[in-house]
Amino acid sequence: MQLTPEDALRLNVLLANKPQAIRIDESRLIVHGLAADGEMHIQLNPNCREEQYIRSVKELLSGHVLGSPGGYPVYLQRWTRMGQMRDESLEELLLLGEPEAVVAAVCAPGMTTELARRAWWAMEDADNARRMLSTARIAGGDMGPILAAYLYEHLPFETEVEVMVETVKLILQPGLLDKAVHAEVWKRAARKPAYYVGFLHALPDDIPVEVAAHPNHDALESGLRDLAANGNRLAAFIDKLMSPTGQAYLATIQLALKKPATQEAVTLTLDAVRQYFAEFRPQGDPDLTWDELLVDAEDYPSSNDPELADLRKLEGMQNILRGARLMSGVGYGILRPMLRGTSAIGSLMRRKLEPVMKPFLGEVSKLRGK
């Protein structure tokens, strides 16, 4: 199908001016081009069915950019959403007028702040914003606050737990949004507990809630800090854990698991807890059941470790070491025996998980001195 001479001429002029990105409004039949000094717009005048005509426009763009009218989608199907596009191809992808090409670009590891700006102009989309904010280079650049603000505005419309957790986790990255926004997201978490899980992942040491220190913190603080000053990393962590900062984290675990809606919400919470207590299990996720973790934790305080030997001298430290070791091993392994073969959610899921979640939350309460 041939384009009208007028449209073909205008599109070729657009391409000759070396645009930074191209976007096609298919409903209004307008081709938009982003240039260094502004935007260009071409109103299309189809001489056939609109769908066919748009396809012809994309073939012209692909032929100019990639050297082959059939370059899209065949050229991209093996790479899109896999993050395997060559860095030198990313600028080209943004000139094809194809949403899927933009997705391929934002998934690429070579995405830069400048390319992120162009991609965002080409396609404002929550998934694209999340992909780009997951890259430290983009999050730390000029586009970071813009993408975070967009996700914050769209957060109330997200319905999937994993997406809510990931969104909160991303927008809470340092330097993106101010403390007032953090406080507002925290306030909304009372209605959407999945947000609490995002805080556990993103701001473990800056939870926006006031919680009292552990009842024994004052008595142990001096000894813990002396050990920490001599290089005892576990002592430094326990000092933080018993402080208002650590106690706020433990309180947030309880909030997140008070009434979880899905298996994903529980699993993501446990993942955050395990990562937080990683100092007590440097080998990583053990994938053990709750009973196996209990056996492991009982033996841990008496382990042959110089740091533990010094900590054992402090009164009441055995129980805290045991609890911290337990927390460092939680994950899907403690849920698997009860969730095997079921897709239960809501109250049914909570009843199935009660045999393990009740003792788990009991251990969290013990770490809070309750």
N, C-alpha and C positions, 0 to 999 in steps of 0.2 A: 504494500500500500504506500503510495507516494504522498508526502506532505504537500500542502499547498505551497506554491512558490514563495508567498509572503512569509509563511511560518518557517519554511526552510531557511530563508535568508536571515530572518531575525535570530533563529537558533544558532546559525553559523557565526553571526556577529557576536552573539553572547559568548560562544566558545572561543572566538578569536580574542576576546578581551580577557581571557584567562581568569574565569571566576574561581572563587575559593570553594564554593559549594553550590549545588543546585537542588531545588526542591520543587516538586510538581504537585499542585493542588488539583487533583483529578476531578473533584466535584465541580470546581469553578473553571476548569480548563485553563489554568494559569501556570506558567513556568516561572519560577523565581530564581534569580541568580544572586549570590552574595559576592560582592566585590570589595576591594580594600577601601573604597571611598563611598560605599553605600550598597543599595540593592537595585536589581534590574527586574523588570516584569514583562512577560510576553503573554498576551491574550491569544490563545489558540483559536483557529477557525477551522474546525474539522470538516472534511468533505466526505465523511463516511461515519459509521458507528463510532461513538466516542471511545469505547474500549479499544477498538482497533487502532484508532488514531493515536491514542496515548501510547500504545505499543510501538507504533512507528516512531514516535518522538523518542522513546527510550532506546530504540534501535539506532537512531541517529546519534544520540549521546554516547552509547556504548561503542559504536563504530569509531567515533572521534577519539574517545578517551582510551579505549582498550585495543583499538585497531580491528575490532570484529563486531558486527552487529549482533552476533549470537553470543557475545561475551558474557551477557547476563541473561538468565541465571546460571547457565551451565558453568561458567567460569567460577562462580562462587559457591555452588552447592556443597562442594567438599570441604569448604573452609568456614563458611558462615557459622557464627556462634561457637566456634571451636578455638578462637584466639590464635589461629595459625596463619593469618595473613602476613605477608612480607611487609616490613615497615615502609618500604618505598612505594607500596601499592595503596597506602591508606588515603593519600590525597585523591587518588583516582576514584576510589570508592565513593567519595563524597560528591562526585560530579555525575553520577549515573541517574540521579533522581529516583532511586529505589530505596524504600525504607529498609529492606533487608540488607542492602549494601552498607547503610549507616550502622546497623546492628553489628555487621561484621567488623566495621572499623572500630567501634567502641569496645569490642571484645579483644582487640589486638593488644599485645603487651607493649607495642611501640607507640601507643597513643600519647600525644603531647598535649600541653595546655592549649596551644594554638589550634591543634586539630580538634580538641574537645570543644572549643568555642564554635568552630565550623560545624561539627557534628550536631551540637545542640541547636544551632540555628536551623539545620536541615531537618531535625526531628526531635522535638521536645517530648520525651517519654519517660515515665518513671523507671522502667527497666533499664533504659540507657543511662539515666542518672545514677542508679545504683551501681551499674557496671563501672562507670567512670569514677565514682567516689571510692570504690574499692581499690583504686590505684593511688598510692600515696602521692605520686607526682601530680596527679590531677587534683586530689583533695587539698594538697598544700598550695595550689596555684590560685590564680584569679577566678577560675571557674568553680572552685570548691564551695564557697558560700552561696553562689547562684544555684548550683545543683541541690545543695542542702535545703535552701529555702523552698525550692520547688517540691522536694520530697516531704518537707514539713507540712506544706499546704495540702498535699494530697494524702497525707497519712491517715486522716479520718475515713478515707474511702477504701483503704486496704482491708481485706477480709481474711486472707490466709495468714496463719500464725507465723510461718517461716518468713514471709515477706514483711510482716510487721516487725518482727525481731530484727531482721537484717536492716530495715529502714531506720529504726531507732538507733541501732548500733552505728550506722554510717553517719547520721546527722549529728550524733553526739561527739564525733571526733573533734579534738581540740582545734579552736580557731575558726570553726565554721559558723556556729550560731551562738548567740549570747546566753548568759545564765538565765535570763528571764524566759527564754524559749525552753531551756532544759527544765525549768520549774513547771512550765505549762505542760510539757510532755509527761512529767512525773504526775501531775494532777490528773491528767487524762488516764493514767495507768490504773486508777481506782476502778474505772469502767472497763478497761481493756488490759488485763493483767499481763498479756504477752509483752507489753511495753517494759514491764519490770525486767524481763529477761534481757532486753536490749541494754538496759542500764547495767546489769550484771556483767555483760560482755564489754561494754564500751567505757564505763566509768566506775570500775570496781573500787577505786580509792576516792571517789568524789560523788557519792550518792547524795542527792539533794534532800536529805532528811536528817533531823537531829535525833540522835539516839545516845543514851547514856553509855559510859564505858562499862566494861565487865566489872562486877562487884569486887574482884580481887586485883584489878589492874594497878591501883595505887600501891598495894603491898608488893607487887612483883615488878613494877616498872623500873625501879632502880637496878635490880639484879639483871633484868633482861637487857637494859640499855648498856650496862657494863659488858655483858657478853657480846652484844652486838658491836660495841666499839672495838672489841678484840677480834672481830671478823666472823662471829657466829651468825650465819645468815638465818638460821631457824629462829634464833632468839629475836632478831630484828622483825621477822614476820609475825611471831607470836605477840610481840609488843604492839604491832599495828593491829593485829586481829582483836586484841583485848581493848584497844582504844576505841573512842566513838566512831572512828572511820571504819574499822573492821566490824564493829557491832552493827553499823548501818548496813553493811554488806550482808551480814547474816540475817538481819531483819528483812532485807529485800528478798532473800531466798524464800523465806517463809511466806511473804506476800505473793511471790510468783507461783508458789505451789499450794496456795490456800485452796484454789478451786480451778486447776488447769483444765482447759477445754479439750486439748488434743494430746496425742502421744508425742507429737513434735514439740509442743510446749514443755513437756516434762523432760524430754531428751536434751533439748537445747539448754534448759536450766542446769541439768546435771553436767553437761559439757562445760558450762561456764564455771561451775563450782570446782570441777576437777582442774581446770586451768588455773584458777585462783590459788589453789592449794598445791600447785605443781612442785614447789620447793620440797615437799615431803615425799615425792615420788618422781625423781628425775628421769626414770625409765619410761614414763608416759602412761597411757591408758592400759591398765592390766586386763580389762574386759572380764572382770570376776563377778560372781554373784554376790549378793549381800552377805550371805553366810560365810563365803570365802574371804570377803573383806574383813569381816569381824574377827576371824582367826588371825589374819595377817596383822590387823591393828592391835590385837592383844599382845602380840610378840614385839611390836615395833619399839615401844618406849625403852625396852631393855637391850636393843640392838647395840652391837659393838661399833659405835660411832662417837668420836670425840665430842661433836657438837651435842649429841644427845646426852652424853655423860655429864656435861656441864649443866645442861638443862634439868636433869633429874635431881640435881641438888636443890632446886627451887621447890618450895612447898606447893603441892597440888598440880604440879606440871605433868604428872603421869597421864591424867585424864585428858588434858588439853592435847598432849602429843598423840594420844590414841585417837581422839576425835579428828585432829587434823589429818592424820594418816588415813582414816576412813574417808574423809572428804576428798582426798587426793586420788581416790580410786573409783569414785562413782561414775557411772555412765550407763549406756544401754544394757550392759551386762547385768545390772541388778534388776532391770525391767524385763529382760527377755523371757525368763521362766513364766511370767504371768501374761505377757502379751503375745507369746508365740501363737501364730495362727488366727489372730483376731485383729480387727480394724476398729475396735471399740473406741468411742470418744465420749466426752461428757461424763455424766454420773456413772454410767456403766464402767467406763475406763477407770474412774477413780476408785470404784469398789474393787475392781480387779487388782489395782495397785496398792490398796490399803495395807496389805501385809508387809510391804517393803517401805512404802512412803511414810507410814506412821513411825516406825523406828528411825528412819532417816531424819525426819523432822524432829524427833526426840533428841537425836545427836546434835542437831543444829541448836536446839534450845540449851543443851548442856554447854555448848561453846559460848553461849550467851550468859552462862552462870545461872540458868533457871532450871 
